[in-house]
Amino acid sequence: MAELHFSVQDRGLQYVGAARIDGPLVVVERVRDVGFDEVVEILDPEGRPRVGRVLDVSEEQAVIQVLEGTTGLSNESLRARFLGESFRLPVSRQMLGRVFDGLGRPADGGPPPLSADLRDVNGRPINPNARRYPREFIQTGLSAIDGMNALVRGQKLPMFSGNGLPHDRVSAQIVRQACLLEEQTEFSIVFAAMGVKHEVADFFIRNFEDSGALARTMMFLCLADAPSVERLLTPRVALTAAEHLAFDCGQHVLVLLTDMTNYCESLREVGTARGEIPGRKGYPGYLYSDLASIYERAGRIEGSSGSITQVAILTMPADDISHPVPDLTGYITEGQIVLDRELFQRGIYPPIAGLPSLSRLMKDGVGKGFTRDDHPALASQLFAGYAYVKKVRALADVIGEEELNALDKRYLQFGEAFERRFLNQGEYENRSIETTLELGWDVLSMLPRDELHRVSDALVEQHYRTPVAPAADAQTK
């Protein structure tokens, strides 16, 4: 196992023995000159080092979180040395194309990064006055995102999923296909996975290697059999590397974090071991501020040409969008992409829900000068039309489809075409924004002209297709 990197010359006193070992926590008494979040070197009975960090400190004792687990440690023989600084990561552009574990140690058989630039993984606060407003479009190649929930540079746009839904496939497709419309601009990916199974980690590595995406990607993988407390550092390690690429090297960086629910479960486990008073569903009361300390590291700042854009994937237990993790995430971020189980069961991929999904910053990254003039109005009209489809389907469930009037039946055909032609696409199908917008007009033209209230007459004249007969419409599926 590669050694972790520290820059401390005097490692201070060594404390022998522990007052208590409780799960991933070790309590050492009668400590002095110890600070919160300080890195600790712990030696097991065989003299092998493990790494921990201080979670709580008082005049009497220090509570240490052991990142590599406490298995094999004993109260009598444990030795601890406090290193006087927070956990640091060596950062370098040469980390692109590499695979690391959740603590930033090489997991691909290569050497540790050669860098004297060691960064505190907790990051540095960004002055709000130094933040630049997120703008400019990032193309993912997925029509459901690019056409109706566009991702903007510097945005935080989470993906809400559920157990069994293809969020891993969707996130891998985003990594493969994401690009900037200005091809000369450097664009990198930082991918961090927390608590994933070995087969899932292998899927991501093979997928990125085979597609060539690994060359511009930096991967941090915290596996399911790694100590759960390692998950608490993994997103911070990944974001520290991303900040170097964005704000030091001037690159535009897309950070994908999966699965933030696993991260929150570890936070709850550690809080319980510390004896903290639990909040909603047992999560600690500081869950909101802890998530914000991760999500708010995205953005753009004055004086740097780079940016950090975040897509955080999280699974909702029992598909409950009011669960604390998605609920609090929604308050911090600028929208959400929601995967729909009903669409998935009908064979539609990606099963991105048309109505619950939202990108609050889309208006600032699409339209004239970014994508195409008709993009905002087209997306608005597709939303409006699909919302009416939902109402018509609910009515048809009550009175039967044969009792609907001609216009409502036309909307049903539009809804089917919208799902089967616009939302649905191949897992390796990379659609340009032009292709997405043209598909949008294709399905929108199935509605009568006088139903298009959110697009101007000029846009209708320019883009509206001659409507096909209803019989042919039914075969668009």
C-alpha positions in Angstrom: 0.0 0.0 0.0 1.4 3.4 -1.0 2.3 5.8 1.8 0.2 8.9 2.3 1.9 12.2 1.9 2.5 14.7 4.7 4.8 17.7 4.9 5.4 17.8 8.7 9.0 17.9 9.9 8.5 17.4 13.6 6.0 14.7 14.3 5.7 15.4 18.0 4.9 13.1 20.9 3.9 9.5 20.6 1.0 8.4 22.8 0.9 4.8 23.9 -2.5 3.1 24.7 -6.1 4.1 24.0 -8.9 4.7 26.5 -11.5 3.2 24.2 -11.8 1.7 20.7 -15.4 2.0 19.4 -16.0 1.0 15.8 -13.9 3.3 13.5 -13.1 5.6 16.5 -10.2 5.6 18.9 -10.2 7.7 22.1 -6.8 8.8 23.4 -6.6 10.6 26.7 -4.3 13.2 28.3 -3.3 14.8 24.9 -1.9 18.3 24.5 -1.5 20.7 21.6 -3.9 18.7 19.4 -6.3 20.4 16.9 -9.5 19.5 15.2 -9.1 17.6 11.8 -5.4 17.0 12.5 -3.9 13.9 10.9 -2.8 11.1 13.2 -0.4 8.3 12.5 -1.4 5.1 14.4 0.8 2.0 14.7 -0.8 -1.4 15.1 0.9 -4.1 17.2 3.1 -5.1 14.3 4.3 -1.6 13.8 2.4 -1.0 10.5 1.1 2.6 10.2 -2.5 3.6 9.7 -3.9 7.0 9.1 -6.5 8.8 11.2 -7.8 12.3 11.8 -9.1 14.1 14.9 -12.9 14.3 15.0 -13.2 15.9 18.4 -10.8 17.2 21.0 -11.1 18.5 24.6 -8.8 19.2 27.5 -9.1 15.5 28.5 -9.1 13.5 25.3 -9.1 13.3 21.5 -11.4 11.3 19.4 -9.6 9.9 16.3 -11.3 8.5 13.2 -9.2 5.7 11.8 -9.5 5.9 8.0 -8.3 2.3 7.5 -10.4 0.7 10.2 -9.6 -0.4 13.7 -9.4 -4.2 13.2 -6.4 -5.6 15.0 -5.8 -2.6 17.2 -5.7 -3.0 21.0 -6.1 -0.6 23.8 -2.8 -1.5 25.4 -0.4 -1.6 22.5 -1.8 1.2 20.3 0.6 4.0 19.5 -0.6 7.4 18.2 1.4 10.4 16.9 -0.4 13.6 16.0 1.2 15.2 12.9 0.1 18.8 13.4 -1.8 19.4 10.1 -4.8 18.4 8.1 -4.8 15.7 5.5 -3.1 16.8 2.3 -3.0 15.6 -1.3 -0.2 16.1 -3.8 -1.8 17.6 -7.0 -0.5 17.5 -10.5 -1.9 17.5 -14.1 -0.1 14.2 -14.5 -2.8 12.6 -12.4 -5.1 12.7 -15.4 -5.5 9.2 -16.9 -4.8 7.6 -13.5 -6.9 5.6 -11.1 -6.6 6.2 -7.3 -8.2 4.9 -4.2 -10.5 7.0 -2.1 -7.6 8.6 -0.3 -5.7 9.5 -3.4 -3.2 6.6 -3.4 -2.5 4.9 -6.8 -4.8 2.0 -7.5 -3.6 1.3 -11.0 -0.1 0.0 -10.2 1.6 3.2 -11.2 3.8 5.4 -9.0 2.5 8.1 -6.6 2.2 11.5 -8.3 5.4 13.4 -8.2 4.4 16.8 -6.9 5.7 19.1 -4.1 2.3 20.9 -4.2 0.4 19.5 -1.2 -3.2 20.8 -0.8 -5.5 20.6 2.2 -8.3 18.4 1.1 -10.9 20.6 2.9 -10.2 23.3 0.4 -10.2 27.0 0.9 -13.3 29.1 1.3 -14.2 31.0 -1.9 -15.0 34.7 -1.3 -18.6 35.2 -2.5 -17.6 38.5 -4.1 -15.0 36.6 -6.2 -17.5 34.1 -7.7 -18.5 34.5 -11.3 -22.0 33.7 -12.4 -22.2 30.2 -14.1 -22.7 30.5 -17.8 -22.0 28.6 -21.1 -23.3 25.3 -22.2 -21.8 21.9 -21.6 -23.0 19.3 -24.1 -23.6 15.8 -22.6 -24.9 14.2 -25.8 -28.1 13.2 -24.0 -31.2 15.0 -25.4 -33.2 14.8 -22.1 -30.4 16.9 -20.5 -29.1 19.1 -23.3 -32.5 19.9 -24.7 -34.6 20.5 -21.6 -32.2 20.6 -18.5 -29.0 22.0 -19.9 -25.8 21.8 -17.8 -24.0 25.1 -17.4 -20.3 25.6 -16.5 -19.9 26.2 -12.8 -23.3 24.7 -12.0 -24.2 22.0 -9.4 -26.8 19.7 -11.0 -27.4 16.5 -9.0 -29.0 13.3 -10.4 -31.7 11.7 -8.2 -32.0 7.9 -8.8 -33.2 4.8 -7.1 -32.0 1.3 -6.5 -31.9 -0.7 -9.7 -32.1 2.3 -12.0 -29.3 2.8 -14.5 -27.6 5.8 -12.9 -24.2 4.1 -13.3 -24.7 3.7 -17.1 -26.0 7.3 -17.4 -23.0 8.8 -15.5 -20.6 6.7 -17.5 -22.2 8.0 -20.7 -21.9 11.6 -19.5 -18.2 11.0 -18.8 -17.6 9.6 -22.3 -19.6 12.2 -24.2 -19.4 15.5 -22.2 -17.7 18.3 -24.2 -17.6 22.0 -24.7 -18.8 23.5 -28.0 -15.5 25.3 -28.3 -13.2 22.4 -29.1 -10.0 24.3 -28.4 -10.8 24.7 -24.7 -9.3 22.1 -22.3 -11.9 20.0 -20.6 -11.2 17.4 -18.0 -13.3 14.9 -15.8 -12.8 14.1 -12.2 -14.7 11.0 -11.2 -15.2 9.9 -7.6 -17.1 6.8 -6.5 -17.9 6.1 -2.8 -18.9 2.7 -1.5 -19.2 1.1 -4.9 -19.0 -2.7 -5.5 -16.0 -4.1 -7.3 -17.9 -5.0 -10.4 -19.2 -1.4 -10.6 -15.7 0.0 -10.3 -14.5 -2.4 -13.0 -17.4 -1.3 -15.2 -16.3 2.3 -14.9 -12.6 1.6 -15.5 -13.2 -0.7 -18.5 -15.8 1.7 -20.0 -13.5 4.7 -19.8 -10.4 2.8 -21.0 -12.3 1.3 -24.0 -13.8 4.7 -25.0 -10.6 6.6 -24.5 -12.2 8.9 -22.0 -9.7 7.8 -19.3 -7.0 10.0 -20.9 -8.8 13.1 -19.7 -10.2 11.6 -16.5 -8.9 11.3 -13.0 -10.6 8.5 -11.0 -11.0 8.1 -7.3 -12.6 4.8 -6.2 -13.6 4.0 -2.7 -14.7 0.4 -2.8 -17.5 -1.1 -0.7 -15.1 -3.2 1.3 -12.9 -0.2 2.2 -13.5 1.2 5.6 -16.6 3.3 5.5 -15.0 6.3 7.0 -12.8 6.6 3.9 -15.9 7.7 2.0 -15.9 10.9 4.0 -12.6 12.0 2.5 -13.1 10.7 -1.1 -15.2 13.6 -2.4 -12.9 16.1 -0.8 -9.8 14.5 -2.3 -11.5 14.5 -5.7 -12.5 18.2 -5.4 -9.0 19.2 -4.3 -7.6 17.7 -7.5 -10.3 19.4 -9.5 -9.6 22.8 -8.0 -5.9 22.5 -9.0 -7.0 21.7 -12.6 -9.6 24.5 -12.7 -8.1 27.4 -10.8 -4.3 26.7 -11.3 -4.3 25.2 -14.7 -7.3 27.1 -16.2 -9.2 24.0 -17.3 -12.9 23.5 -17.3 -13.6 20.5 -15.1 -16.7 18.3 -14.7 -16.8 16.5 -11.3 -19.0 13.4 -11.0 -19.7 12.2 -7.4 -21.4 8.8 -6.9 -23.1 7.8 -4.7 -23.6 10.7 -2.2 -26.1 8.6 -0.3 -23.3 6.2 0.6 -21.3 9.2 1.8 -24.2 10.3 4.0 -24.6 6.8 5.4 -21.0 6.9 6.6 -21.5 10.3 8.1 -24.5 8.9 10.1 -22.4 5.9 11.2 -19.6 8.1 12.5 -22.1 10.4 14.2 -23.7 7.5 16.0 -20.3 6.1 17.1 -19.5 9.6 18.6 -22.8 9.6 20.5 -24.2 12.6 18.7 -27.9 13.5 19.0 -29.4 12.3 15.7 -31.6 14.4 13.4 -34.0 13.3 10.7 -33.8 9.5 10.1 -30.7 9.3 12.3 -28.6 11.6 10.2 -26.5 14.2 12.1 -28.0 17.6 12.5 -25.1 19.2 10.5 -25.9 17.1 7.4 -26.9 20.2 5.5 -23.8 22.2 6.2 -21.6 19.1 5.6 -23.2 18.6 2.1 -22.8 22.3 1.4 -19.1 22.1 2.2 -18.8 19.7 -0.8 -21.4 21.1 -3.2 -20.2 24.7 -2.8 -16.7 23.9 -4.1 -18.2 24.1 -7.6 -18.2 27.3 -9.5 -16.1 29.9 -11.3 -14.0 32.6 -9.6 -12.6 35.9 -10.8 -9.0 35.8 -12.1 -9.2 32.2 -13.3 -10.4 31.1 -16.7 -11.3 27.6 -15.4 -14.5 26.3 -13.8 -15.8 23.3 -11.7 -19.1 21.8 -12.6 -20.6 19.2 -10.4 -23.0 16.3 -11.1 -23.6 14.4 -7.8 -25.5 11.1 -8.2 -27.5 10.0 -5.2 -29.9 7.1 -4.7 -33.2 7.8 -3.0 -34.2 5.0 -0.5 -37.6 3.7 -1.6 -37.6 6.3 -4.4 -38.5 8.9 -1.7 -37.5 12.3 -3.0 -38.4 13.8 0.4 -35.6 11.7 2.1 -33.1 13.9 3.9 -30.3 13.4 1.4 -32.1 14.4 -1.8 -34.2 16.9 0.1 -31.2 18.8 1.5 -29.3 18.4 -1.7 -32.1 20.1 -3.6 -31.8 23.2 -1.3 -28.1 23.6 -2.0 -27.9 22.8 -5.7 -29.4 24.5 -8.8 -31.9 21.9 -10.0 -32.0 18.1 -10.3 -32.1 15.3 -12.9 -34.6 12.7 -11.8 -34.6 9.1 -13.1 -38.1 7.7 -13.4 -38.8 4.0 -12.6 -41.9 3.8 -14.8 -40.0 5.0 -17.9 -37.2 2.5 -17.1 -39.7 -0.3 -16.9 -41.1 0.6 -20.3 -37.6 0.3 -21.8 -36.8 3.9 -22.2 -33.1 4.9 -21.7 -32.1 7.2 -20.2 -35.2 7.2 -18.1 -35.0 10.9 -17.2 -38.3 12.2 -16.0 -39.6 15.1 -18.2 -41.4 17.1 -15.5 -39.6 16.7 -12.1 -36.2 17.3 -13.7 -35.1 21.0 -13.7 -32.0 23.0 -14.4 -32.4 26.4 -12.8 -29.4 27.9 -14.6 -30.3 26.6 -18.1 -31.5 30.0 -19.1 -28.0 31.4 -18.7 -26.2 28.8 -20.8 -28.5 28.3 -23.9 -29.9 30.4 -26.6 -28.2 33.0 -28.8 -24.5 32.9 -28.5 -24.5 29.6 -26.7 -26.5 27.0 -28.5 -29.3 28.2 -30.9 -31.8 31.0 -30.8 -34.8 28.7 -30.6 -33.5 26.6 -27.8 -35.2 28.3 -24.8 -38.6 28.6 -26.4 -38.5 25.0 -27.8 -37.6 23.6 -24.3 -40.4 25.6 -22.7 -43.0 24.4 -25.3 -41.9 20.8 -24.9 -42.3 21.1 -21.1 -45.8 22.6 -21.6 -46.9 20.0 -24.1 -45.6 17.1 -22.0 -47.3 18.5 -18.9 -50.6 18.4 -20.8 -49.9 14.8 -21.9 -49.8 13.8 -18.2 -53.2 15.3 -17.6 -54.7 13.6 -20.7 -53.3 10.2 -19.6 -54.8 10.6 -16.2 -58.1 11.4 -17.8 -57.9 8.5 -20.2 -57.3 6.2 -17.2 -60.7 7.3 -15.9 -63.0 7.5 -19.0 -61.0 5.4 -21.5 -58.9 6.6 -24.4 -61.7 6.1 -26.9 -63.8 8.8 -25.2 -61.1 11.5 -25.6 -61.6 14.3 -28.2 -59.4 14.5 -31.3 -57.0 17.1 -29.8 -56.4 15.0 -26.7 -55.7 12.0 -28.8 -53.2 14.1 -30.7 -51.5 15.0 -27.4 -51.3 11.3 -26.5 -49.4 10.6 -29.8 -47.1 13.5 -29.1 -46.4 12.2 -25.6 -45.5 8.7 -27.0 -43.2 10.2 -29.7 -41.6 12.6 -27.1 -40.7 9.6 -24.9 -39.7 7.2 -27.7 -37.9 9.5 -30.0 -36.7 12.5 -28.0 -36.0 11.1 -24.5 -35.0 7.6 -25.6 -31.6 7.1 -27.2 -28.8 4.5 -27.3 -26.3 4.1 -24.5 -23.5 4.9 -27.0 -25.5 7.4 -29.0 -23.9 10.8 -28.8 -26.3 13.5 -30.0 -25.1 17.0 -30.9 -27.2 19.9 -29.7 -28.3 20.5 -33.3 -29.6 16.9 -33.5 -31.4 17.3 -30.2 -33.1 20.5 -31.2 -34.2 19.1 -34.6 -35.7 16.1 -32.9 -37.5 18.4 -30.5 -39.1 20.2 -33.5 -39.9 16.9 -35.1 -42.1 15.7 -32.2 -43.5 19.2 -31.5 -44.8 19.4 -35.0 -47.2 16.6 -34.2 -49.3 19.2 -32.4 -51.4 21.8 -34.2 -49.8 25.1 -34.8 -52.3 27.0 -32.6 -51.3 24.8 -29.6 -47.7 26.2 -29.7 -48.2 29.2 -27.3 -44.6 29.4 -26.1 -42.8 29.8 -29.4 -43.0 32.9 -31.5 -44.6 32.9 -34.9 -41.2 33.5 -36.5 -39.8 30.4 -34.9 -42.9 28.4 -36.0 -42.5 29.6 -39.6 -38.8 28.6 -39.5 -38.9 25.2 -37.8 -42.4 23.8 -37.8 -42.7 20.7 -40.0 -45.7 19.7 -42.0 -47.7 17.5 -39.6 -48.0 13.9 -40.6 -51.3 12.0 -40.6 -52.5 10.6 -37.3 -52.2 7.1 -38.6 -48.5 7.6 -39.3 -48.1 9.3 -36.0 -49.1 6.2 -34.2 -46.2 4.4 -35.9 -43.5 6.8 -34.7 -42.9 4.4 -31.8 
